[in-house]
Amino acid sequence: MSKRIGTDGSLLHSLPWTLGALAFSVVPHLQFLPIWVTAIFLACSAWRWQVERKRWRLPPTWIRIVLSLLCFIGVLASYESVSGVGPGSALLAVMAALKLLETKERRDQFVLLFISIFLIMSSLLREQYLWSLPYLMSGVLFTMTAWLRMADARKMSVVQSLRTGGRLMAYSVPLMIAMWIFFPRIATPFWAVPIDTSGATSGLSDQMSPGDISSLSLSDAVAFRVNFPGAIPPPQQRYWRGLVLHRFNGRTWTGNDPSFDTRARDDVDYLGESVKYQITMEPTRQHWILALDMPSEWDRNQRIFMASQQQLARMQPVDQRITYSVTSHPSYRLNNQLSRFSSDYYTQLPGNSNPQSVELAREMRASADSSETYINQVLRKFHQEEYFYTLQPPPLGNDPVDRFLFDTRQGFCEHYASAFAVLMRAAGIPARVVLGYQGGEINPMGRYLIVRQADAHAWNEVWLPERGWFRVDPTAAVAPQRIDEGRSGAMFDGIGASWGLDAPSEFLYQITMTWDALNTKWNEWILAYGPDNQSKFMEWLGMDDPDWQKMMLTLVALVILLILIISVLLIMRYRPPPKDEIARLYRKFTVAAGVDPAIGETPLSYFARLTKEIPELAGAADDITSLYLDARYGPSEMASVKALQSAVTGFARQRH
């Protein structure tokens, strides 16, 4: 007889739970997975369900091998790698889908549920949102319920399975909290892996061409959040310095890769009062670190340094959300002295590019009695003539500065910053472009500043002998409301549209701000719980100067204590029931009589056999048997039990 290949329908009651657990674990990855991976997962799930329902045969081995190779090649082609969160998640989803096609027994379902747990946990490597914890708990509970349904579905109801799974998870909560609090922390999470690069990341680039910032300015994604222990600076001082661009090829401005410069901080004279704040920056996969212009002190624990041109940077790209502290001085003087070489470098323009702009600059400079007068003339030109601020300017062809200044006259910050720098350099004034963010929105729920990608901004720095490098924002001459209110400062007006409504909604705005405040606290209290916060918490508990040995010993002691407590609770819950007093007394009677009752022998049968073997015990045995039957099967009264106890005690005393 040939061996059956396929299924006999024995998994029909448990397979839906397994498929549901896998689907639940894949949901957070769907937005990051290629469409074909999702299609493969759904197709294999439907195929396996039909196989079980209609008793079809499972696909042969060669088909599974071919599908495995094709899926592996597909993941490699989609991500150009098989390592990282993105490729790893895709491979896990594909592995689960193909494993379904060879699932014959319950042990195969156990493997699928293990894969489900891995998929749930791997979603935390991408991001730990506020909803991550309830999703994690729900996903594990669903998977454990599926496990219980698969193991004992016919003896246990769904509600009982859910309760059992919830109780098992509740047992682990104290241990989970203890390990989270006391487990020795390291500055960089050992579980951190590079996130997938299948999608674009919002953030400033190390080059600027007209039109680049428009995509950021149309995005309401959060760039970073800022907590000020004191007063929040006014909008006019909220220039968040990112990177400096100083090379121009006629169309595009570029800068240098960040490198440590020991003289960068020494070139700054910090004036006036300082501003202290803490920034929580979203991942950008870039080295640039944002800070309020001009930073004087910063968090060294994050390996942040000041590069040339006073831009902060980090040794490693910002692949994950980071939190760092900075002290800045809104008033400063930068580079009072500029060498002849540097002066020539910052006035360079490519030959034969934007000739109309160069000619205009020379004419205006010739009519001005000083460099400051010339700068004011250019700003006045932007302010008084018909130049317009718009995020959807017409395209620019060759000589983009000429076309912008003389033809289109429409653009946003980078158009004006690029044109202004060209006009300055053409007049012999050193100039450069600074990219960063300007403004920010105060969240009234948490009293912190939200800086969004919509606040991405470009401005200029020019150098004069008597002032050094100083900020000039030509956008403020055209659209002062952009600086006073900021782009994201008008988020209330657009909050209705983001929810699919035509009109702004104060209620939805409050919901949005509340949700952001909750996310911020989640990031601050949970995700940012690192070595510093752990040390502070240990000191609050009275453990001064804790090192990893003390914390490890404390963790071990707490784990042992929790295990003992849980063990005692389990012992109390599942302890054997107390012995039956009536049965104990009857057993005492039979022992005293010296004749053991046979298995299944009734008291009356035992009495008859006992009187035959030992006739002199007939009277006492008759009384005790009657009292036993009365206590066991009669009304539940303590008097019957006490009478039986007195008779048995007297009988045992006489026998001894």
Sequence and secondary structure as in RCSB ss.txt:
>XXXX:A:sequence
MSKRIGTDGSLLHSLPWTLGALAFSVVPHLQFLPIWVTAIFLACSAWRWQVERKRWRLPPTWIRIVLSLLCFIGV
LASYESVSGVGPGSALLAVMAALKLLETKERRDQFVLLFISIFLIMSSLLREQYLWSLPYLMSGVLFTMTAWLRM
ADARKMSVVQSLRTGGRLMAYSVPLMIAMWIFFPRIATPFWAVPIDTSGATSGLSDQMSPGDISSLSLSDAVAFR
VNFPGAIPPPQQRYWRGLVLHRFNGRTWTGNDPSFDTRARDDVDYLGESVKYQITMEPTRQHWILALDMPSEWDR
NQRIFMASQQQLARMQPVDQRITYSVTSHPSYRLNNQLSRFSSDYYTQLPGNSNPQSVELAREMRASADSSETYI
NQVLRKFHQEEYFYTLQPPPLGNDPVDRFLFDTRQGFCEHYASAFAVLMRAAGIPARVVLGYQGGEINPMGRYLI
VRQADAHAWNEVWLPERGWFRVDPTAAVAPQRIDEGRSGAMFDGIGASWGLDAPSEFLYQITMTWDALNTKWNEW
ILAYGPDNQSKFMEWLGMDDPDWQKMMLTLVALVILLILIISVLLIMRYRPPPKDEIARLYRKFTVAAGVDPAIG
ETPLSYFARLTKEIPELAGAADDITSLYLDARYGPSEMASVKALQSAVTGFARQRH
>XXXX:A:secstr
     S  STTTTTHHHHHHHHHHHHGGGTTTS HHHHHHHHHHHHHHHHHHHHT     HHHHHHHHHHHHHHH
HHHHS S SHHHHHHHHHHHHHHHHTT  SHHHHHHHHHHHHHHHHHHHHH   TTHHHHHHHHHHHHHHHHHHH
HHTTTS HHHHHHHHHHHHHHHHHHHHHHHHHS   SS TT      SS   S  SEE TTHHHHHHT   EEEE
EE SS    GGG EEEEEEE EE SS EE     B TTTTTTEEEES  EEEEEEE   SSSB  EESSEEEE G
GGTEEEBGGG EEESS   S EEEEEEE SEEEE S   HHHHHHTT   TTSSHHHHHHHHHHHHH SSHHHHH
HHHHHHHHHSS EE SS     SSHHHHIIIII EE HHHHHHHHHHHHHHTT  EEEEEEEE  EEETTTTEEE
EEGGGEEEEEEEEETTTEEEEE HHHHH HHHHHT SGGGHHHHHHHHTT SS  HHHHHHHHHHHHHHHHHIII
IIT  HHHHHHHHHHTT  S  HHHHHHHHHHHHHHHHHHHHHHHHHHS      HHHHHHHHHHHHHT    TT
  HHHHHHHHHHH GGGHHHHHHHHHHHHHHHHS   HHHHHHHHHHHHHHHHHH 
